[in-house]
């Protein structure tokens, strides 16, 4: 009986209608500014629950009141834009408040306070002047630590959206560059910018991206990582369907190919869509170096995809099921290495993969000098100790080390994490069914990649559907003056690039 009462209590709580006083800020009706100064001040102070950093400052000289958050405003800007004009004038209507705007809505004024603005109120005046004096604590535009290049630009996005848009505008001095703003998050009110070239991008892609962003309904939206999960085609897929980058030059190159960039206030990360699987293996250095070097390095990265997810599984299948594929000269050393291991190769490989992940994660979470020491010394000490203790064989240590190196070659951290996750199901399939399990695992992976989409475009293009012309920048990177067409998987309005040629060469 007691348990039934508890269940009924929670059902009743869940069926209760939400309190109208707790509606999101975006749903609140507008409230007009009154002519009573005290009523306006009381409303604003109560709206912020008498917060201690909300300052109400009276200026007797002009018989007005300033309201601002001392934690958000820049005192130098307040001095230049408010107090100096007041010193030079005798009347509120005569001194210059050129950056100010007028509001007749109290809720709008409250939202302006949260943006670091100052409110100027006067008795018997049914309006509020909003003066922008936001304190901008920005870091330097340094190169992203996770996307360093040998040649090329060393600028990177920061946490200020306006600075990031400024970096793009300076690089693309074109009136066709278009920016659309959105405010999402009922509590955080995060500002989002959708950037694209209007003459290149597919109009349906822009409409779809904006539709998905407008449909987001969440209390908080801190970074593009939140946005990504709300707008990607298949959130349950292990593969990322939006490309993350902090490099303005990389964003510029993708926008000029007809893609869409999504930036958010408070994060240096930019999302690019639509993208293909092969875009995650392209780097800025591929285009800054000679095409032969770029092609060679790209082939190494793509080969690392197969090594990262398949090498441990192949080792387990060979040792556990298919000893006959080992050359006769290696048969005795391999057998001697695994004879004294007390458990099967499946457990051996799983243990070592988990140990490598623990070392990697601890190295990332610790301070940089300590983290590097843990990563190097910990790997060497643990690897040597487990082999001497007879817990794992020498061969499995080599296999797992090569697997870890292959996963770190991937330029995208999201794709690198995906490869490490996919290692586990393939290991289990190989330990259960041998080569047959590996074959079915890779077949399922290939089918998933072929069915996956990014903003409705084929994720595994140009392989499925196969387009021979688009292979010029997939497995290889041909010379730039030969790339006279944009990728067709973006469905850009203009597919031909007419400005890439060597007109001085009569053989062209």
N, C-alpha and C positions, 0 to 999 in steps of 0.2 A: 504493500500500500504506500509506503514511504517513497519507494523508487518511482511509482506511478505519479505521485504528486510532483516529484522533481522533474520528470519528463514533461508533464503538463505545464509546469512553470516556465521551462525553457521554450516550449512551443508558444506559449502566450507572449513571452518576451520577443520571440522572432516575428510574431504576427502583428506586433504593435506598429502603428504608423509612425514614421519618422517625425521628429519634432520640427515644426516649421521654422523655429528659430535657428536651427542648425543647417539650413540650406547652404549649398556652396555659394561662394561670393558671386559667381557668374550668374546665378539665378535670382539674386536679390533685386527687388524693384528699386528704382531710383528714388531718392529722398531729396527734395529741394532744400537748398540753403535758406534758412530763415533770416529775418532782419535782426534777430536777437543774437548778439555776440556770445552771451553766456550759454544759450541753448546749443549753438553750434559747437562751442568748445566742449561742453558736457557730452554731446553725442560722440565727438571724436575720441575723447579720453575714455569713455565707457566702451567704445568699439574695440579699443586696444587694452581693455581690462586694467587701466591705470598702470601701464608698464612704466618701470622706472627710467628707461632710456628715452621715453617720449617727453620732450621738453616743451613747456608752454611759457613763452617769454613775452612780456608786455613791453611795448615801446611807447613811452608817454609822450615823446616829442610829436608823434603823428597820431596818437590815440589809436594804436593798432596792436595786434597780437600775432606773434610768430609761433607756429607749431612745427616741430621737426623731431626726427630721431637722431640723437647725437651719435649713434653708432653707424649711421649711414651717410651723413652729410660731410662735406669737405668745408672745414672752417675757413680756409682761404677764399673759396668761392663765395661763401656767405658774406665775408668781409667785402669782397669786390662788388658783388651783385645786389647786396641788400643794405649793409650798414653805411658804405661810402655814399651811395645815392641819398640815403636818409640824412646824412650829415650836410649834404649840399643843398637840400631842399627843406621847405617848411610844411609841405602838404603832401598827402599820400597820392593825390592825383597829378602832381607835377614832377616828381622825381622819376628817373628813367628805370623801368623794369622791362627792358626789351626782351630778355629771354622768357618772361613770364607768360602764362596763359590763364584764362579765366574759366572757372568751373562753377556751375550752379547745382551740382549734384554732390551730396556729402559722401556717398560711397565711392564715387570717382576720386574725390579728394583724399579719402583714406587709402585707396590703392596707390595714389601718387606718393603718399608718405612712405609706403613700403619700397618705392623705387628710389628713395633717397632725396626726394624733393621737399621743399619747405612751403608751408601754407601761410599766407598772410591774410588775416581776417580783420574786419573793421565793423564796429557797431553801426546798426541802422543801414547796412549795405548787404543785400541778399546775393552776394557772390564771394567767391574765394579765389585769390590769386595764387597760382602754383608756380614756384620758382625752382628751376632745376639746379641743384647744387650737390649732385651725387658725388660721393667719394669713390674714385676709381683706383683700386689697388691692383694694378696689373703687373704681371711679371714680364720679363724681357721676351722678345720674339726669338727664342733660341730654337736650335734644331731638335726635333723630337728624339728622345733617347732610344726609342725602340725602332726608329726608321732612319738611321744614319746612312749617309752616302759618301762615297769617295770623291766623286765629282758632281757638281751641281749646286743648287741653292741650299743654304743652311738655315732657312727661315722655317718656323713652325707655328701652328695655331696656338692660341692661348685661351684662357677661360672667358675672355670678353668677346661677345658676339660681334660688336661693332668693329673691333680691331681685326677680327677674322674676315669680315666682309671687306674691310679696307685693304687687306692683303690680296684678296681676289680682284677687287676693282683695279688696283694698281697694276696687276698682271694682265688683266683683260680690259684694256681701254676701249670698250665697245658699248655703244648705247643699247645693244641687243641683249646684254646681260640683265636678267630679270630676277628680282627677289620678291618673294611673297612671305608675309609674316603670319604666324599663328601663335596664340597664347593657350597653352594646355596645362592641365593640372589644376583642379579646383582649389587646392591649398597653396601650391607653389607658384602657379601662374607663370610657367616657364615659357620664355619667348623662343620660338622656333623659326628658322629661316629656310625656305626652300629656294634653291638657286639653280638657274638653268639658262641656256641660250635659246631665246624664243624662236630664232630662225632655224635651229638645228633639232631641238628636242621634239619627240613625238607628243602631240597634244593629248592623246589618250593616256599616255604615261603620266603627264602632269596632273590631269584630272583625277587619275586613280590614286596617285600619291597624296594629293590634297584631300581626297575623299577619305582615305584611310586615316590621315592625321586628324581631320575634323571629327572622325568617329571615336577617337580616343576618349575614354571616360575613366579618369583616374584621379585620386587625391594628389599624388605626387608624381612628378616627371623630372627627374634630376639630370639625366644625361641621355645621349643618343643610344646608350645600351638599353634604356627603358623603351625608347621609341622603336628600336629595332624589333623587339618582341611583339609590339603591337601591330606593326605594319608588314612584316615579312609574310610571304606566301605560306610557308610550312613551318610553323614554330616548333613542331615536334621533330623536325629533321636535325640530325647532328651537324649538318653542313651550314655554315653561315651564308645567307643569301643577300646580304648587304656588305659592301666592302668598307672597312674602317681605315681611316688614315688621318694623320695630323700634319701632312705636308701640303702647303698651298699649291706647289707646282704639280703634284699628282692630281689634286682636285681640278686644277685648270685643264690638264690634259684630258681628263675624263669628261668634263663639261663640254669641251670642244669636240668630243666624239658623240655627243648627243645624250649624255647621261644627266642625271639629276643629283644635286648635292643637298644634303640636309644637315644643318648646323643648329646647335642649341646653346642658349646662354648658360654659362657656368661650366662648359666642357670644351676641351681643345679637339675633340674627336669629331670628324665629319663622316657622314654616311653617304655612300654612292650607290645608286641603283638606276637601271638594272645592270647586273654584272653576271659574268659567267664564272665557271669553276677555274678557268685558266687565268683570270684576272688576279687571283690570289697568289699566283706564282710570278707575277711581273713586278719589277722594281724600277725605281728611277734610274739606277745605274745601268740597266739594260739599254737605255736610250742615250745615256751620256758617254758610254764606252763605245768602242768599235763594234760593228754588228756581229763580227765573228766571236768576240768575247761575250757579248750579250747572249748569243745563241748557245754557246758552250755552257755558260752558267745556268741558263734557263733549263737546258736539258738535264743538268745535274739536279736542279730543284725538282723537276717532274719525276726523275728517277727516284728521288728520295721519298716521294709519295708511296711508291710500291715497297721500298725498303722499310719505311716506318710502320706500315700496317701488316706487311707480309713476312718479314724475316723471322720473327719469333715463331710464327705459325709454321713456317717451312721447317725450321729446326725441330720443332716438336713432332711434326709429321714424319720427318726423316728418321729421327732417333727412335720414335715409338712404333712406327708402322713400316717404313720403307728403307730399311738398312741397305737394300740392294742398290740404291742409287748412289751410295757413297763410293768413291774410287777405292780400289783395293789398297793403295798405298796409305790412305787415310783411315781405313777401317779399324786397324788395331789401335792407333792413338785415340780415336774417338771412343771406341769401346772401353779402353782403359780409363778414359776420363770420366765416364758415367757409371762404371761398374760399382763404385763404392758409395754412390748417392742413395740415401735410404728411401727416397720417394720418387714417383714417376716424373718424367720431364715436364708434364703439364703444371704440376705444383711448383717445380723448380723455376720455370719461366715466370709464372704468376708472381711468385715471391720476389724475384729480382726486378720485375717491372714495377711492382709496388714500392720497393726500396728506392729505385731511381726516382719515382714520383715524389717520395717523401724528401729525398735529398734536394730535388729541384724546388719543391714548395718551401722548404725551410730556408733555402738560399735566397728566395725572393722576398720572404717576409722579414728577414733580418736586415740590419743596416748594411749598406753596400760593402764596406771592407770585410765585415764579419761574414756576410753572405757568400762572397767569393771564396773565402777560406773554407767555409763549411762545404761548399760545392766541390772544391778540388780535393782537399784533405779528406773530407768525409767519404767521397767516392773511392779514393785510393785505399784508405784504411779499411772501409767496410768490404770492398771488393776483395782485397787480399785476405782479410780475416775469414770471410765466409768460405773461400776456396780452401784455405789451410784447415778450417774446421770440418771440411768434408760435407758442408751443407749444399753447395752447388758445385758444378764442374767449371773448369776453366773456359770451356767452349761456350757455355751459356752466358758467362760474363762478357765475352767478346761480342756475342750476338746482341745482347741487351744494350751494350754500349754503342754499337753501330746503329741500333734502332733509335736510341735517344738522340744521337748526332743527326740522323736523318730527319727526325721530327723538328729539330731546331733550325734546320736549313730553310724552312718555309718562311717567307717574309711576313706573313700574316699570323699574328698570335692566335686568332680565333681558329684558323685552319690548322695550326700546329696542335692546339688542344683537341680538335676533332680527330686528328690522326692518332693521338695517344689514347683517346677513348675507344676508337675502333679496333685498336690492337687486342683488347680483351675478348670480344666475341670471336674474333678469328683464332685466337689462341685456344679457346674452348672448343671451337669446331674442329681445329686440327688435332687436338688431344682426344677427341671423341671419334672422328671419322677419317682422320689422316688427310691425304691429298684430296679425297672426295669432298670433305668438309670445307677445305680451302677453296676448291673450285666453286662450290655452291655459295660460299661467302662472298667471293669476288663477283659472281654472277648477280647476287642480290644487290650488291653495292652498285654495280653497273646499271642495273635496272632502275634503282632509286635515283641515280644521277641523271639518267635519261628522262625520267618522269618529272624531276624537280624543275621548278620555274622560279625566276626572280622577276617580280612585277609582271608576271604573265609571259615572260620571254624564256626561251630554252636555257636552262642552267648549264648544260653540257655542250652548248654550241662552241665551236662549229663542228663538233663530232656528231651530235644528234640534235637537229638534222644536219647532215654532212654538207658543208660548204667549202669547197676547195679554195676559193679566193680568200677566205678568212684565215687560212692556215699560215698566212704570211707573218702573223704576229701571235702565234699560239705556241707551237713547239719550237719554232725558230723565230728569229727576229731579223728580217731582211733589211737592207739599207733603207734609210728613211725616205730618200727620194723615190724609192719604188713603192712606198705605201701611199698610193693615190686614192684610196677608198676607205671610208669608215667601216667599222664592223657592221654587218647587216643585222645582227641579233638585237641591236638597239632600235631598229626601225627609225633611224634619223631621217629628217626631211631631206637633207642633202647628203647623199652617199659619196659624191665625188669631191676629192680635195684637189684643187687646181693649183695650189701654190707650192707644191713640193716637186721641184724639177731642177735639173742642172742645165739651164739654157745655154750656158757658155760652152757645153760639150756638144759638138755637132753630131756626135753619135747617138745622142739621146732621142 
